[in-house]
Amino acid sequence: MKRLKIAVMEGDDIGTEIVPVAKNVLLHSLKIMDIGIDIVELPVGKIAHAEYGDTFPEYTANELRKVNGIICGPIGHNSYPRNDPKWRFPPIRKQFELFASVRPIKSYTEDKNIDIIFVREVTEGLLSAETVLAGYPEFRPNNDITISSRVITRSGSERVARCAFDIANTINRKKVTAAHKEPVYRLSCGMFLEECVKVSKEYSDISFDDKLIDTIAMHLVNSPESFDVVVTTNQFGDILSDIGAGLIGSIGMAPGLCVGDNLAMAQTTHGSAPDISGKNISNPYATIMSAALLLSWMGFKYKDEKLVKASKLIEASTMSVLREKEFTTPDIGGNSSTQEMGEEIIRRLQRNTL
Protein backbone atom coordinates (compact mmCIF):
# COMPACT_ATOMS: atom_id res chain seq x y z
CA MET A 1 0.00 0.00 0.00
CA LYS A 2 1.21 3.52 -0.81
CA ARG A 3 2.31 5.76 2.04
CA LEU A 4 -0.69 7.58 3.50
CA LYS A 5 -1.04 11.37 3.33
CA ILE A 6 -2.84 13.84 5.59
CA ALA A 7 -3.48 17.43 4.48
CA VAL A 8 -3.31 20.09 7.20
CA MET A 9 -5.06 23.45 6.72
CA GLU A 10 -4.91 25.96 9.56
CA GLY A 11 -7.96 28.02 8.59
CA ASP A 12 -8.68 31.41 10.15
CA ASP A 13 -8.21 33.23 13.47
CA ILE A 14 -7.64 30.72 16.31
CA GLY A 15 -7.08 28.03 13.68
CA THR A 16 -3.53 29.33 13.32
CA GLU A 17 -3.01 28.60 17.04
CA ILE A 18 -4.85 25.33 17.69
CA VAL A 19 -4.10 23.46 14.44
CA PRO A 20 -0.28 23.61 14.86
CA VAL A 21 -0.71 22.28 18.42
CA ALA A 22 -2.91 19.44 17.18
CA LYS A 23 -0.46 18.68 14.36
CA ASN A 24 2.35 18.48 16.90
CA VAL A 25 0.38 16.03 19.06
CA LEU A 26 -0.45 13.99 15.94
CA LEU A 27 3.18 13.82 14.82
CA HIS A 28 4.37 12.71 18.26
CA SER A 29 1.74 9.95 18.39
CA LEU A 30 2.79 8.71 14.94
CA LYS A 31 6.45 8.71 15.96
CA ILE A 32 5.72 6.81 19.17
CA MET A 33 3.73 4.20 17.24
CA ASP A 34 6.33 4.07 14.44
CA ILE A 35 3.80 5.05 11.77
CA GLY A 36 4.93 6.75 8.55
CA ILE A 37 2.44 9.32 7.23
CA ASP A 38 3.22 12.32 5.02
CA ILE A 39 1.86 15.68 6.18
CA VAL A 40 0.95 18.18 3.44
CA GLU A 41 0.38 21.83 4.42
CA LEU A 42 -2.27 23.55 2.28
CA PRO A 43 -3.78 27.07 2.32
CA VAL A 44 -7.46 27.72 2.96
CA GLY A 45 -9.51 30.69 4.14
CA LYS A 46 -7.99 34.17 4.52
CA ILE A 47 -4.44 32.91 4.03
CA ALA A 48 -5.42 31.26 0.75
CA HIS A 49 -7.23 34.40 -0.41
CA ALA A 50 -4.16 36.51 0.27
CA GLU A 51 -2.02 34.19 -1.86
CA TYR A 52 -4.43 32.97 -4.55
CA GLY A 53 -7.35 35.42 -4.49
CA ASP A 54 -9.79 32.72 -3.35
CA THR A 55 -10.54 31.19 0.06
CA PHE A 56 -10.63 27.76 -1.61
CA PRO A 57 -8.23 27.92 -4.57
CA GLU A 58 -8.04 25.26 -7.24
CA TYR A 59 -4.52 24.41 -6.08
CA THR A 60 -5.83 23.36 -2.66
CA ALA A 61 -8.77 21.46 -4.16
CA ASN A 62 -6.45 19.54 -6.51
CA GLU A 63 -4.00 18.65 -3.73
CA LEU A 64 -6.84 17.41 -1.51
CA ARG A 65 -7.69 14.84 -4.17
CA LYS A 66 -4.31 13.20 -3.50
CA VAL A 67 -4.63 12.70 0.29
CA ASN A 68 -6.23 10.09 2.55
CA GLY A 69 -7.29 12.42 5.33
CA ILE A 70 -7.70 16.14 6.10
CA ILE A 71 -7.28 18.29 9.19
CA CYS A 72 -9.03 21.61 8.65
CA GLY A 73 -9.07 24.48 11.10
CA PRO A 74 -12.12 26.69 11.67
CA ILE A 75 -13.19 29.09 8.91
CA GLY A 76 -14.15 32.65 9.86
CA HIS A 77 -16.64 33.07 7.03
CA ASN A 78 -18.94 35.33 9.06
CA SER A 79 -16.46 38.16 8.51
CA TYR A 80 -15.99 37.49 4.79
CA PRO A 81 -17.32 40.06 2.28
CA ARG A 82 -20.81 39.10 1.13
CA ASN A 83 -21.76 38.36 -2.49
CA ASP A 84 -18.17 37.80 -3.57
CA PRO A 85 -17.63 34.25 -4.93
CA LYS A 86 -13.92 34.42 -4.08
CA TRP A 87 -14.78 34.91 -0.39
CA ARG A 88 -16.68 31.73 0.37
CA PHE A 89 -16.99 29.00 2.92
CA PRO A 90 -14.76 26.32 1.33
CA PRO A 91 -17.18 23.72 -0.12
CA ILE A 92 -14.99 20.77 0.90
CA ARG A 93 -17.84 18.68 2.32
CA LYS A 94 -19.91 19.03 -0.83
CA GLN A 95 -17.11 18.61 -3.37
CA PHE A 96 -15.70 15.52 -1.69
CA GLU A 97 -19.06 14.08 -0.57
CA LEU A 98 -18.18 14.13 3.12
CA PHE A 99 -21.80 13.52 3.95
CA ALA A 100 -21.75 12.83 7.70
CA SER A 101 -20.35 14.96 10.49
CA VAL A 102 -19.55 12.76 13.48
CA ARG A 103 -19.52 14.84 16.67
CA PRO A 104 -18.79 13.04 19.96
CA ILE A 105 -19.57 14.78 23.24
CA LYS A 106 -17.95 13.22 26.31
CA SER A 107 -17.79 14.54 29.87
CA TYR A 108 -14.41 14.57 31.55
CA THR A 109 -15.50 15.22 35.15
CA GLU A 110 -16.77 12.64 37.63
CA ASP A 111 -20.00 14.53 38.35
CA LYS A 112 -21.31 13.96 34.81
CA ASN A 113 -21.88 10.83 32.74
CA ILE A 114 -22.33 12.18 29.22
CA ASP A 115 -21.11 10.18 26.23
CA ILE A 116 -23.09 10.99 23.08
CA ILE A 117 -22.17 10.72 19.41
CA PHE A 118 -24.11 13.07 17.13
CA VAL A 119 -24.17 12.06 13.46
CA ARG A 120 -25.26 14.99 11.31
CA GLU A 121 -25.96 14.94 7.57
CA VAL A 122 -23.96 17.80 6.00
CA THR A 123 -24.42 17.77 2.22
CA GLU A 124 -28.09 18.66 2.00
CA GLY A 125 -30.76 20.24 4.20
CA LEU A 126 -31.14 23.96 4.84
CA LEU A 127 -27.64 25.35 5.37
CA SER A 128 -26.73 27.19 2.18
CA ALA A 129 -22.95 27.33 2.62
CA GLU A 130 -22.70 23.55 2.91
CA THR A 131 -25.49 22.19 0.74
CA VAL A 132 -25.15 24.05 -2.56
CA LEU A 133 -22.14 23.95 -4.88
CA ALA A 134 -23.00 27.34 -6.43
CA GLY A 135 -25.49 30.03 -5.46
CA TYR A 136 -27.83 29.91 -2.47
CA PRO A 137 -31.03 27.93 -1.72
CA GLU A 138 -32.93 31.06 -0.75
CA PHE A 139 -34.30 34.05 -2.60
CA ARG A 140 -36.24 37.27 -2.01
CA PRO A 141 -38.97 37.88 -4.61
CA ASN A 142 -39.73 41.27 -3.04
CA ASN A 143 -38.51 43.30 -0.10
CA ASP A 144 -41.04 41.77 2.31
CA ILE A 145 -40.66 38.05 1.55
CA THR A 146 -37.70 35.66 1.76
CA ILE A 147 -38.03 32.00 0.77
CA SER A 148 -35.60 29.26 1.79
CA SER A 149 -35.53 25.71 0.46
CA ARG A 150 -34.65 22.52 2.35
CA VAL A 151 -33.46 19.54 0.33
CA ILE A 152 -33.82 16.01 1.72
CA THR A 153 -33.11 12.95 -0.43
CA ARG A 154 -33.61 9.26 0.18
CA SER A 155 -30.01 8.48 -0.69
CA GLY A 156 -28.69 11.19 1.63
CA SER A 157 -30.92 10.07 4.47
CA GLU A 158 -30.09 6.40 3.99
CA ARG A 159 -26.33 6.87 3.98
CA VAL A 160 -26.20 9.08 7.07
CA ALA A 161 -28.48 6.64 8.92
CA ARG A 162 -26.24 3.75 7.89
CA CYS A 163 -23.20 5.71 9.04
CA ALA A 164 -24.79 6.15 12.49
CA PHE A 165 -25.60 2.45 12.80
CA ASP A 166 -22.16 1.42 11.52
CA ILE A 167 -20.53 3.62 14.17
CA ALA A 168 -22.76 2.13 16.87
CA ASN A 169 -21.95 -1.37 15.64
CA THR A 170 -18.19 -0.76 15.42
CA ILE A 171 -17.77 0.63 18.94
CA ASN A 172 -20.48 -1.46 20.63
CA ARG A 173 -23.04 1.28 21.22
CA LYS A 174 -26.51 0.02 22.09
CA LYS A 175 -28.95 2.60 20.73
CA VAL A 176 -29.47 4.98 17.83
CA THR A 177 -32.01 7.80 18.10
CA ALA A 178 -33.30 9.69 15.06
CA ALA A 179 -34.08 13.37 15.68
CA HIS A 180 -36.77 14.89 13.45
CA LYS A 181 -39.94 17.01 13.25
CA GLU A 182 -42.06 14.72 11.10
CA PRO A 183 -45.50 15.90 12.37
CA VAL A 184 -44.72 19.35 10.93
CA TYR A 185 -42.33 18.59 8.05
CA ARG A 186 -44.19 15.49 6.93
CA LEU A 187 -42.46 15.06 3.58
CA SER A 188 -38.87 16.14 4.35
CA CYS A 189 -38.49 14.85 7.90
CA GLY A 190 -40.86 12.06 6.93
CA MET A 191 -38.48 10.83 4.23
CA PHE A 192 -35.50 11.07 6.59
CA LEU A 193 -37.32 9.06 9.26
CA GLU A 194 -38.51 6.43 6.75
CA GLU A 195 -34.92 5.74 5.72
CA CYS A 196 -33.74 5.57 9.33
CA VAL A 197 -36.42 2.99 10.09
CA LYS A 198 -35.44 0.92 7.03
CA VAL A 199 -31.75 0.91 7.96
CA SER A 200 -32.49 0.07 11.61
CA LYS A 201 -34.02 -3.25 10.57
CA GLU A 202 -30.62 -4.42 9.31
CA TYR A 203 -29.01 -3.98 12.76
CA SER A 204 -30.88 -6.31 15.09
CA ASP A 205 -28.39 -5.89 17.95
CA ILE A 206 -28.87 -2.12 18.13
CA SER A 207 -32.08 -0.65 19.47
CA PHE A 208 -33.68 2.24 17.58
CA ASP A 209 -36.04 5.01 18.57
CA ASP A 210 -36.99 8.41 17.25
CA LYS A 211 -37.86 11.66 18.96
CA LEU A 212 -39.00 15.12 17.96
CA ILE A 213 -36.19 17.64 17.79
CA ASP A 214 -37.68 19.87 20.51
CA THR A 215 -38.16 16.87 22.81
CA ILE A 216 -34.54 15.83 22.31
CA ALA A 217 -33.36 19.36 23.08
CA MET A 218 -35.21 19.25 26.40
CA HIS A 219 -34.02 15.73 27.26
CA LEU A 220 -30.43 16.64 26.45
CA VAL A 221 -30.60 19.16 29.27
CA ASN A 222 -32.60 17.00 31.69
CA SER A 223 -31.18 13.54 31.06
CA PRO A 224 -28.24 13.57 28.59
CA GLU A 225 -27.09 10.16 29.84
CA SER A 226 -30.14 8.59 28.17
CA PHE A 227 -28.67 9.20 24.69
CA ASP A 228 -26.07 7.10 22.90
CA VAL A 229 -25.91 7.81 19.14
CA VAL A 230 -28.15 10.54 17.69
CA VAL A 231 -28.61 10.86 13.92
CA THR A 232 -30.30 13.83 12.31
CA THR A 233 -30.45 16.29 9.42
CA ASN A 234 -28.10 19.19 8.78
CA GLN A 235 -29.40 22.17 10.75
CA PHE A 236 -30.92 20.10 13.56
CA GLY A 237 -27.55 18.42 14.03
CA ASP A 238 -25.74 21.73 14.06
CA ILE A 239 -27.89 22.94 16.96
CA LEU A 240 -27.97 19.69 18.95
CA SER A 241 -24.19 19.23 18.90
CA ASP A 242 -23.74 22.77 20.25
CA ILE A 243 -26.15 21.98 23.08
CA GLY A 244 -24.06 18.89 23.76
CA ALA A 245 -20.89 21.02 23.93
CA GLY A 246 -22.59 23.31 26.43
CA LEU A 247 -23.46 20.34 28.63
CA ILE A 248 -19.79 19.52 29.13
CA GLY A 249 -18.71 23.10 29.69
CA SER A 250 -17.27 24.61 26.49
CA ILE A 251 -17.65 24.70 22.73
CA GLY A 252 -13.89 24.12 22.73
CA MET A 253 -14.64 20.58 23.93
CA ALA A 254 -16.54 19.60 20.77
CA PRO A 255 -14.48 17.67 18.19
CA GLY A 256 -15.79 16.55 14.83
CA LEU A 257 -15.03 14.33 11.86
CA CYS A 258 -16.68 14.74 8.46
CA VAL A 259 -16.71 11.35 6.73
CA GLY A 260 -17.38 10.09 3.24
CA ASP A 261 -16.89 6.74 1.58
CA ASN A 262 -13.21 7.31 0.80
CA LEU A 263 -12.10 10.41 2.68
CA ALA A 264 -12.52 12.00 6.10
CA MET A 265 -11.83 15.49 7.43
CA ALA A 266 -11.11 16.40 11.04
CA GLN A 267 -12.92 19.65 11.78
CA THR A 268 -14.19 20.94 15.10
CA THR A 269 -17.76 21.93 15.92
CA HIS A 270 -16.67 25.41 17.02
CA GLY A 271 -15.90 28.42 14.84
CA SER A 272 -12.81 30.58 14.44
CA ALA A 273 -13.44 32.76 17.54
CA PRO A 274 -11.88 36.02 16.30
CA ASP A 275 -12.57 37.62 19.70
CA ILE A 276 -9.86 35.51 21.36
CA SER A 277 -7.54 35.08 18.38
CA GLY A 278 -3.94 35.97 19.18
CA LYS A 279 -4.38 35.67 22.94
CA ASN A 280 -2.99 32.13 23.19
CA ILE A 281 -5.96 30.98 25.31
CA SER A 282 -7.99 28.96 22.80
CA ASN A 283 -8.71 25.39 23.82
CA PRO A 284 -6.91 22.91 21.52
CA TYR A 285 -8.87 19.89 22.83
CA ALA A 286 -11.45 19.76 20.05
CA THR A 287 -8.87 19.96 17.27
CA ILE A 288 -6.59 17.41 18.93
CA MET A 289 -9.46 14.97 19.40
CA SER A 290 -10.69 15.61 15.85
CA ALA A 291 -7.24 14.54 14.64
CA ALA A 292 -7.49 11.45 16.85
CA LEU A 293 -10.86 10.62 15.29
CA LEU A 294 -9.26 10.91 11.87
CA LEU A 295 -6.52 8.44 12.82
CA SER A 296 -9.13 6.00 14.07
CA TRP A 297 -11.17 6.32 10.86
CA MET A 298 -8.05 5.78 8.76
CA GLY A 299 -7.11 2.80 10.91
CA PHE A 300 -10.43 1.08 10.24
CA LYS A 301 -10.44 2.18 6.59
CA TYR A 302 -6.97 0.84 5.82
CA LYS A 303 -7.01 -2.00 8.37
CA ASP A 304 -4.07 -0.59 10.32
CA GLU A 305 -4.36 -1.34 14.03
CA LYS A 306 -1.41 0.93 14.81
CA LEU A 307 -3.41 3.96 13.65
CA VAL A 308 -6.28 2.98 15.94
CA LYS A 309 -3.82 2.60 18.84
CA ALA A 310 -2.34 6.03 18.08
CA SER A 311 -5.84 7.49 18.26
CA LYS A 312 -6.49 5.83 21.61
CA LEU A 313 -3.13 7.04 22.91
CA ILE A 314 -4.03 10.63 22.06
CA GLU A 315 -7.45 10.30 23.68
CA ALA A 316 -6.10 8.74 26.89
CA SER A 317 -3.33 11.34 27.22
CA THR A 318 -5.68 14.25 26.53
CA MET A 319 -8.33 13.04 28.97
CA SER A 320 -5.74 12.61 31.72
CA VAL A 321 -4.70 16.27 31.28
CA LEU A 322 -8.32 17.37 31.49
CA ARG A 323 -9.07 15.36 34.61
CA GLU A 324 -6.06 16.67 36.51
CA LYS A 325 -6.92 20.28 35.48
CA GLU A 326 -3.38 21.63 36.02
CA PHE A 327 -2.69 22.34 32.34
CA THR A 328 -6.03 23.46 30.90
CA THR A 329 -7.19 26.64 29.18
CA PRO A 330 -9.41 29.32 30.79
CA ASP A 331 -12.64 28.24 29.08
CA ILE A 332 -12.69 25.10 31.24
CA GLY A 333 -11.40 26.68 34.42
CA GLY A 334 -7.63 26.53 33.90
CA ASN A 335 -4.85 29.10 33.58
CA SER A 336 -2.67 27.52 30.90
CA SER A 337 -2.06 28.72 27.38
CA THR A 338 -2.92 26.87 24.21
CA GLN A 339 0.70 25.79 23.76
CA GLU A 340 1.15 24.76 27.40
CA MET A 341 -1.85 22.47 27.25
CA GLY A 342 -0.57 20.92 24.03
CA GLU A 343 2.90 20.42 25.46
CA GLU A 344 1.51 18.66 28.51
CA ILE A 345 -0.54 16.32 26.31
CA ILE A 346 2.65 15.43 24.43
CA ARG A 347 4.41 14.69 27.72
CA ARG A 348 1.53 12.35 28.61
CA LEU A 349 1.83 10.65 25.22
CA GLN A 350 5.43 9.83 25.96
CA ARG A 351 4.70 8.79 29.54
CA ASN A 352 1.88 6.47 28.52
CA THR A 353 4.27 4.48 26.31
CA LEU A 354 6.88 3.81 29.01
Summary of the structure (lengths in Angstrom):
residues: 354
radius of gyration: 19.8
end to end distance: 30.1
largest distance: 67.8
contacts: 1265
relative contact order: 0.16
helix: 45%
strand: 18%
